[in-house]
Amino acid sequence: MKNNMEYTKTFIRLLDTNIYCEYVIQDKPPIILIHGFVASSYTFHRLKPLLANNFSVIAIDLPGFGKSEKSTSFIYSFNNYAHLVLECLHYFSIKEAYIAGHSMGGQIALYTAKRAPNRVKRLILFSSSGYLPRARSLLIYCSYLPFFHLLAKQKIGPQTVIQNLKNVFYDHSLITNDQIEEYGRPLQDKNFSKALVRLLRHREGDLRSEELQKIHTPTLLLWGEEDRVVPLTIGKKLVKDLPNARLISYERAGHLITEEKPLELYHQIRLFTSDK
């Protein structure tokens, strides 16, 4: 089932920022993979070999995360992240693509469809964030204090990786040392916490119901029924607000559904993208 084609792993320049990218380009429809908060393209490491059977696959590390640059000049807003996704399409000379996002990446995918509906063929959202407001003004003001980024580093740093993984996995037996290392390594970057603070300041908030109701892009929502980070109730609300969406949920799966149910997700993505 897995495709043995080797992914190219490199850095590309988008919006004056060095972006880490893993891709396989072939004569097949393109799909862009967008990871979530405090994550990286590694989120899709079990899904990518499967998707390569049917798609040209491009997975990026968003600015501030993974191996990508933690710039102190990049605007870490959802709208600008969506701009970056569109620039990625331009870089690879892609007119239209499937856009898939996990958690915060799902929200970025929605922003992309809102910004350029003609460039997004279909949306696939894995446990997508939804309905989170912008950070409170007081917290944003506090973020300008000289050592605020050190507080952020204490809350989300290498020492928190194991507990965070236990929170996003339903089945803790699936957590490996490789995963602990891969998810934890980017958090050791000295500029990671500073980029995180900029995201706190720039993030607009998730799309509101009235904005979601204007997104007519066909959308597939895939959810773990034991998700403790973005509960299934969010998926049920999204499927009501999005005019052309369907929701599939999985028992015994948590927030990191791409790790726990890759084969099931792959089959649903194939069905969804082949459905005329």
C-alpha positions as CSV (number, residue, x, y, z in Angstrom):
1,M,0.0,0.0,0.0
2,K,2.8,2.4,0.8
3,N,4.5,4.2,-2.1
4,N,8.3,3.8,-2.1
5,M,8.8,7.1,-4.0
6,E,11.4,9.2,-2.1
7,Y,10.3,12.6,-0.9
8,T,12.5,15.6,-1.6
9,K,13.4,17.3,1.7
10,T,14.6,20.9,1.3
11,F,14.1,24.6,2.1
12,I,12.2,27.0,-0.2
13,R,11.9,30.7,0.1
14,L,8.3,32.0,0.6
15,L,7.3,35.5,1.8
16,D,11.0,36.3,2.5
17,T,11.1,33.3,4.9
18,N,13.0,30.0,4.8
19,I,10.4,27.2,4.7
20,Y,11.2,23.6,5.2
21,C,9.3,21.4,2.7
22,E,8.9,17.7,1.9
23,Y,7.4,16.9,-1.4
24,V,6.9,14.4,-4.2
25,I,5.8,15.9,-7.5
26,Q,4.4,13.5,-10.1
27,D,1.6,13.4,-12.7
28,K,-1.1,13.2,-10.1
29,P,-3.4,15.8,-8.5
30,P,-1.6,17.9,-5.8
31,I,-2.5,17.9,-2.1
32,I,-1.0,20.4,0.4
33,L,-0.6,19.3,4.0
34,I,-0.7,21.9,6.8
35,H,0.2,20.9,10.3
36,G,-1.2,22.4,13.6
37,F,0.0,24.3,16.6
38,V,3.4,23.4,18.1
39,A,3.8,20.7,15.4
40,S,5.4,20.2,12.0
41,S,5.1,18.3,8.8
42,Y,6.1,15.2,10.8
43,T,2.4,15.2,11.9
44,F,1.8,13.5,8.5
45,H,4.7,11.0,8.5
46,R,2.4,8.0,8.5
47,L,0.0,9.4,5.9
48,K,2.5,10.8,3.4
49,P,3.7,7.4,2.0
50,L,0.1,6.4,1.4
51,L,-1.0,9.7,-0.2
52,A,1.9,9.4,-2.7
53,N,0.1,6.5,-4.3
54,N,-2.5,8.9,-5.6
55,F,-1.3,12.5,-5.3
56,S,1.6,14.9,-5.7
57,V,2.2,15.7,-2.0
58,I,3.6,18.9,-0.5
59,A,4.0,19.2,3.3
60,I,5.5,22.3,4.8
61,D,6.6,23.5,8.2
62,L,4.8,26.7,8.9
63,P,7.0,29.7,9.8
64,G,7.7,29.5,13.5
65,F,7.4,25.7,13.7
66,G,9.3,22.6,12.8
67,K,12.5,23.3,10.8
68,S,11.2,26.5,9.2
69,E,12.6,29.9,10.1
70,K,11.4,31.4,13.4
71,S,11.4,34.9,11.9
72,T,10.9,38.0,14.1
73,S,9.5,39.9,11.1
74,F,7.0,37.4,9.7
75,I,3.3,38.2,10.4
76,Y,2.0,35.2,12.2
77,S,-1.7,35.7,11.3
78,F,-4.0,33.1,9.8
79,N,-4.5,35.3,6.8
80,N,-0.8,35.6,6.2
81,Y,-0.4,31.8,6.7
82,A,-3.1,31.4,4.0
83,H,-1.1,33.8,1.8
84,L,2.0,31.6,2.4
85,V,0.0,28.5,1.3
86,L,-1.0,30.3,-1.9
87,E,2.6,31.3,-2.5
88,C,3.5,27.7,-2.1
89,L,1.1,26.8,-4.9
90,H,2.7,29.5,-7.0
91,Y,6.2,28.2,-6.3
92,F,5.2,24.7,-7.6
93,S,3.2,26.2,-10.5
94,I,0.0,24.7,-9.2
95,K,-3.3,26.3,-10.2
96,E,-5.6,24.3,-7.9
97,A,-5.0,21.8,-5.1
98,Y,-6.6,19.8,-2.4
99,I,-5.8,21.5,0.9
100,A,-5.5,19.3,4.1
101,G,-4.9,20.7,7.5
102,H,-4.7,19.3,11.0
103,S,-5.9,21.2,14.1
104,M,-4.7,24.9,13.6
105,G,-3.7,23.9,10.1
106,G,-7.4,23.2,9.4
107,Q,-8.2,26.7,10.3
108,I,-5.5,27.9,8.0
109,A,-6.9,25.7,5.2
110,L,-10.3,27.4,5.8
111,Y,-8.7,30.9,5.6
112,T,-7.1,29.8,2.3
113,A,-10.4,28.7,0.9
114,K,-12.0,32.0,2.0
115,R,-9.2,34.0,0.5
116,A,-8.9,32.1,-2.8
117,P,-11.8,29.7,-3.4
118,N,-10.8,29.2,-7.0
119,R,-7.4,27.7,-5.9
120,V,-8.8,25.2,-3.5
121,K,-10.4,22.1,-5.1
122,R,-11.5,20.5,-1.9
123,L,-10.7,20.8,1.9
124,I,-9.8,17.9,4.2
125,L,-9.8,18.9,7.8
126,F,-8.3,16.6,10.5
127,S,-9.6,17.6,14.0
128,S,-9.7,21.2,12.9
129,S,-9.6,24.0,15.4
130,G,-12.8,26.1,15.3
131,Y,-14.5,29.0,17.0
132,L,-11.5,30.1,19.1
133,P,-11.6,33.9,19.6
134,R,-8.6,36.2,19.3
135,A,-6.4,36.3,22.5
136,R,-7.5,38.7,25.1
137,S,-6.1,42.3,24.9
138,L,-4.5,42.0,28.4
139,L,-2.6,38.9,27.4
140,I,-1.4,40.5,24.1
141,Y,-0.3,43.6,26.1
142,C,1.6,41.4,28.5
143,S,3.4,39.7,25.6
144,Y,5.4,42.9,25.1
145,L,7.1,42.5,28.5
146,P,10.8,41.8,28.0
147,F,10.8,38.2,29.3
148,F,7.4,37.1,28.4
149,H,8.8,34.6,25.8
150,L,10.6,32.8,28.6
151,L,7.2,32.2,30.3
152,A,5.9,30.8,27.0
153,K,9.0,28.5,26.9
154,Q,8.1,27.2,30.3
155,K,4.5,26.4,29.3
156,I,5.4,24.9,25.9
157,G,9.0,23.5,25.8
158,P,10.9,20.3,25.4
159,Q,10.1,19.2,29.0
160,T,6.4,19.1,28.1
161,V,6.6,16.9,25.1
162,I,5.6,13.5,26.7
163,Q,2.7,14.9,28.5
164,N,1.5,16.8,25.4
165,L,1.7,13.6,23.4
166,K,-0.3,11.7,26.0
167,N,-3.0,14.4,25.7
168,V,-3.3,14.1,21.9
169,F,-3.1,10.3,21.6
170,Y,-5.9,8.1,22.7
171,D,-3.7,5.0,22.7
172,H,-0.6,5.8,24.6
173,S,1.0,2.5,23.6
174,L,1.5,4.1,20.1
175,I,3.8,6.8,21.4
176,T,7.4,6.0,20.5
177,N,10.8,7.4,21.3
178,D,11.2,8.6,17.7
179,Q,7.9,10.6,18.1
180,I,9.1,12.1,21.4
181,E,12.3,13.2,19.7
182,E,10.7,14.5,16.4
183,Y,7.9,16.5,18.1
184,G,10.3,17.8,20.8
185,R,13.3,18.8,18.7
186,P,11.8,22.1,17.2
187,L,10.9,23.3,20.7
188,Q,14.6,23.5,21.5
189,D,15.2,26.3,18.9
190,K,16.1,29.4,20.9
191,N,13.7,31.5,18.7
192,F,10.7,29.1,19.0
193,S,9.2,30.8,22.0
194,K,9.6,34.3,20.4
195,A,7.8,33.1,17.3
196,L,5.0,31.7,19.5
197,V,4.6,35.1,21.2
198,R,4.3,36.7,17.8
199,L,1.6,34.2,16.9
200,L,-0.3,35.1,20.1
201,R,-0.2,38.8,19.0
202,H,-1.0,38.3,15.3
203,R,-3.6,35.5,15.4
204,E,-7.0,37.0,14.4
205,G,-9.2,34.3,15.8
206,D,-11.0,31.4,14.1
207,L,-13.5,32.1,11.3
208,R,-17.0,32.9,12.7
209,S,-20.1,31.0,11.8
210,E,-21.3,33.7,9.3
211,E,-17.9,33.5,7.6
212,L,-17.9,29.7,7.4
213,Q,-21.3,29.7,5.9
214,K,-19.9,31.5,2.9
215,I,-17.3,28.8,2.2
216,H,-18.8,26.5,-0.4
217,T,-15.7,24.4,-1.1
218,P,-16.5,20.7,-0.6
219,T,-15.1,19.8,2.8
220,L,-14.4,16.5,4.5
221,L,-14.1,16.6,8.3
222,L,-12.3,13.7,10.0
223,W,-12.3,13.4,13.8
224,G,-11.3,11.3,16.7
225,E,-14.2,10.6,19.1
226,E,-11.8,10.8,22.1
227,D,-10.3,14.1,21.0
228,R,-9.5,16.1,24.2
229,V,-8.0,19.1,22.5
230,V,-10.7,19.9,19.9
231,P,-13.7,17.8,20.9
232,L,-16.0,16.2,18.4
233,T,-18.7,18.8,19.2
234,I,-16.6,21.3,17.3
235,G,-16.7,19.1,14.2
236,K,-20.5,18.7,14.6
237,K,-20.8,22.5,14.7
238,L,-18.5,23.0,11.7
239,V,-20.4,20.5,9.6
240,K,-23.6,22.6,10.2
241,D,-21.9,25.9,9.4
242,L,-20.1,24.8,6.3
243,P,-22.6,24.5,3.4
244,N,-20.9,21.6,1.6
245,A,-19.3,19.4,4.3
246,R,-19.5,15.9,5.7
247,L,-18.2,14.6,9.0
248,I,-16.7,11.2,9.7
249,S,-15.5,10.2,13.2
250,Y,-13.5,7.3,14.6
251,E,-13.8,5.5,17.8
252,R,-10.7,5.0,20.0
253,A,-8.9,7.9,18.4
254,G,-7.7,11.2,19.9
255,H,-6.6,14.6,18.5
256,L,-3.5,13.3,16.6
257,I,-5.7,11.2,14.3
258,T,-3.1,11.3,11.5
259,E,-0.9,9.1,13.8
260,E,-3.6,6.8,15.1
261,K,-5.7,6.2,12.0
262,P,-3.6,6.9,8.9
263,L,-4.9,4.0,6.7
264,E,-8.6,4.9,7.5
265,L,-7.9,8.5,6.7
266,Y,-6.2,7.6,3.5
267,H,-9.2,5.5,2.3
268,Q,-11.6,8.3,3.1
269,I,-9.5,10.9,1.3
270,R,-9.3,8.7,-1.8
271,L,-13.1,8.3,-1.8
272,F,-13.7,12.0,-1.2
273,T,-11.3,13.2,-3.9
274,S,-12.6,10.7,-6.5
275,D,-16.2,11.6,-5.8
276,K,-17.5,13.7,-8.7
